[in-house]
Structures are given as C-alpha cells and as structure tokens.
Amino acid sequence: MDSSPWIRQLLDSDQRLFRHCINLLLLSSLPIYISCRFITAPFGKHVRPGWGPTLPAPLAWFLMESPTLWLTLLLFPLGKNHFDPIARILISPYLIHYANRTLLYPIRIHPASARLRRPAARFPASVAAMAFAFNVLNAYLQTRWISHYADHAGGALFWCRFGAGSAVFIAGMAANCWADRVLLRLKSEGGGYKIPRGGLFECVSCPNYLGEILEWFGWGVVMNWYSAAGLAFFLSTIANLAPRAYSHHKWYLEKFGEDYPRKRKAVIPFLY
C-alpha cells in the first residue's frame, strides 16, 4: 500500500497548523498588550491573592519555560533542514537564552531565598500555565520555521544579517543577565525592596526587559529577517514586557516617591 498520500496529508495538515499558529501569535499581540496594561500578572512585586493555587517560583519558572528546550529538541530533527549548518546556527541563540531562563535562572533565585532563610516566593499556577501554553506555541513556530519551512541561503547577505543580529542579541542578553544579577543581589541583602542603581538602571527601571526585547529583535527580526514567526515572537515579547515594565516603573514611583530618579523611563530609554 502506498503511504505517500498519508504523508502528503500529514504535511498539508502541518502547514495549515503552522499558518494558523503564526496568525494567532500575530493577531493576539495587540489584545495582549492592551490587557496587560490593565491587568498586571500577580507575581514578583505585584503578587496578590485571588489567582488560585501557587507554586514555588523556581519550580514555576522551570516548568513554564521548559517547552522551549524539550519541544525544540524534539521537533528540530524532524525538519528537512535539520542537517543544514545554517539552521543549527540560527536555532542556537534561542536555545542559549532559554537554557539560561529554564535551567540557570531557577537555580539562581532559589539560593537568593535560601540565604534569607525564608521559603521561595510563590507563583500562581494559572499564570505559569498560560506561559507554558505560549512557550509551546512559540517553540513550535520557531523550530518548525528554522528546521523545516525556511529556505536557508548562505552567502555574504546571510552572514551580514547574522553578524548584525548576533551583536544585538548578545548586547540584549548581556543586559538581561546583568540586570537579573543586580536585582537578585539586592534581594539577597534582605531588608525589603531597594532602588537598583548603576548602568542601564540609570536610564530605565527594567533593563532586564529592555535586554530581552533587544534579544528577540536581533534574533527574530535581524537574523531571521524574512520570518513571520520571528516577527510574531518579537511583537509578542513587546506586548508582554512593555506593559509589565510600565507597571514596575509605576510601582517604584509609588513606593519610593521623591527618592526615585525622575529621569528614568520604564523600558525604552528617553521614550517609554
């Protein structure tokens, strides 16, 4: 029995799913941005009751970010480009970022609580479940695009884009990791929240979010400049992080009053 019609049907189904998922991510960015301006996710500085069961924050971060690793590693070998060196190069920054966020960040925030001799902060399971669903969707899109649907072409143009995108990505990840270290160090000192100072904190309240926005601009837009999946990821990152940065900025202003530097913006220096 010829199985090729079944294979073609399966491929057609995957193509339709891929297109629908891209449209979903693109079209949801604006509603997510608007809703996040009015509803701040209840974790970290904004923790509050009423969102159901909670998990220890390190466990929640690990679980909700984990699809970016296991789903990517499962799907990548199934794509027709999985042996292509360019495809492997392009997926690497994505995996590097999420190896840090999934494996290393939960380890870093757990010792911060242990040094203070108090239980780890709690994270609403409902919020973790929404983040898990987003990461499943996004990992599927980014992995299938790079490993299967993209027509990778090398040459000078690719390497120029890759070099420029890598510079932006590395700068963004450096800012993201540096800001995380500053905030965790302040937390480990005890005594409640303090005003973070130095470096990019003199320009914006949330350089960690600025760094992540830069990362996905460099990767999703510059390196993968013809990828609708990469553009959708970049826009969804802004939709989620820009409103949260604004909420953080407002929280700092309300908590510290006149002591908080008035020249700082929320996430984009001099603008927002």
Residue pairs with C-beta under 8 A, 6 or more apart in sequence:
14 144
15 149
18 141
18 144
18 145
18 149
21 137
21 140
21 141
22 141
22 228
22 229
22 232
24 137
25 137
25 138
25 141
25 229
25 232
25 233
25 235
25 236
26 228
26 231
26 232
26 235
28 236
28 239
29 232
29 235
29 236
29 238
29 239
30 239
32 236
32 239
32 240
33 238
33 239
33 240
33 242
33 243
36 239
36 240
36 243
36 244
37 243
37 246
40 46
40 243
40 244
40 247
41 124
41 127
41 244
42 48
42 50
42 51
42 124
42 127
43 57
43 121
43 122
43 123
43 124
43 127
44 121
45 193
45 248
45 251
46 247
46 251
47 121
47 122
51 124
51 126
51 127
52 124
52 125
52 126
53 124
53 125
53 126
54 122
54 123
54 124
54 125
55 63
55 122
55 123
55 124
55 125
55 128
56 119
56 120
56 121
56 122
56 123
57 106
57 109
57 120
57 121
57 122
57 123
58 106
58 107
58 109
58 110
58 120
59 106
59 123
60 123
60 125
60 128
61 101
61 102
61 105
61 106
61 109
61 123
62 102
62 103
62 106
63 128
63 132
64 128
64 129
64 131
64 132
64 135
65 98
65 101
65 102
65 131
65 135
66 102
66 132
66 135
67 132
67 135
67 136
67 139
68 94
68 95
68 98
68 101
68 102
68 135
68 138
68 139
69 95
69 98
69 99
69 102
69 103
71 135
71 136
71 139
71 140
71 143
72 91
72 94
72 95
72 98
72 139
72 142
72 143
75 139
75 140
75 143
75 144
75 147
76 82
76 91
76 143
76 146
76 147
77 147
78 147
78 148
79 87
79 143
79 144
79 146
79 147
79 148
79 149
80 147
80 148
81 87
81 146
81 147
81 148
81 150
81 152
82 88
82 147
84 152
86 152
86 154
86 158
87 146
87 147
87 150
87 152
89 162
90 146
90 150
90 152
90 162
90 223
90 224
91 142
91 143
91 146
91 147
93 166
93 169
93 215
93 218
93 219
93 223
94 142
94 219
96 173
97 173
97 215
100 173
100 177
105 180
108 180
108 184
109 120
109 121
109 184
110 120
111 188
112 184
112 187
112 188
113 119
113 120
113 121
115 188
116 187
116 188
116 190
134 236
138 233
138 236
141 229
141 232
141 233
142 229
142 230
142 233
144 229
145 224
145 227
145 229
145 230
146 224
146 227
150 224
150 226
150 227
152 158
161 222
161 223
161 225
162 223
164 218
164 222
165 218
165 219
165 221
165 222
165 223
165 224
166 218
166 223
167 218
168 214
168 215
168 217
168 218
168 222
169 214
169 215
169 218
169 219
169 223
170 218
171 211
171 214
171 218
172 210
172 211
172 212
172 213
172 214
172 215
172 216
172 217
172 218
173 211
173 215
174 211
175 200
175 207
175 208
175 210
175 211
175 214
176 207
176 208
176 211
176 212
176 215
177 211
178 199
178 200
178 207
178 211
179 196
179 199
179 200
179 201
179 206
179 207
179 208
179 211
180 208
182 196
182 198
182 199
182 201
183 196
183 208
186 193
186 194
186 196
193 255
195 252
195 256
195 259
195 260
195 261
199 207
200 207
200 210
200 269
201 207
201 264
202 261
202 264
203 264
203 265
203 269
203 270
204 210
204 245
204 264
204 265
204 266
204 267
204 268
204 269
205 245
205 248
205 249
205 252
205 264
205 265
205 266
205 267
206 241
206 244
206 245
206 248
206 249
206 266
206 267
209 241
209 242
209 244
209 245
209 267
210 245
210 267
210 268
210 269
212 237
212 241
213 234
213 237
213 238
213 241
213 242
213 267
216 230
216 233
216 234
216 237
217 234
219 230
220 227
220 229
220 230
220 231
220 233
220 234
221 230
221 231
221 234
223 230
224 230
241 267
242 266
242 267
242 268
242 272
245 266
245 267
246 266
246 267
246 272
248 266
249 264
249 265
249 266
249 267
252 260
253 260
265 271
265 272
266 272
